[in-house]
Amino acid sequence: MTKSFRFWRRHPAPASARGGTADERAVPEASGSTRRWDALDDEEQTELRIAFGYYLDGLSPTCSIETKVARFRDWLRERGIEYSGLPD
């Protein structure tokens, strides 16, 4: 068992990272507007990355960076966040 795995077993992610308030905060107002990823503060980006990690646990692994970026982009889009992906 790796050190990081033991750490996470003893220190589970907060409820907000498991899909609760982080997702609710990430969903835009009823106006239907979207927010840009780079406009989010560091705390929001971190919470979303943690929640996305839990989402990834249910998907098959991939080595393709394009697939990884597409999955993240699609997941964020469902939460009203625009993500452009990798820089050129």
Secondary structure, DSSP 8 states (H G I E B T S, - for coil): --HHHHHHHHS---GGGGTSHHHHHHS--TT---EEGGGS-HHHHHHHHHHHHHHHTTS-----HHHHHHHHHHHHHTTTEE---S--
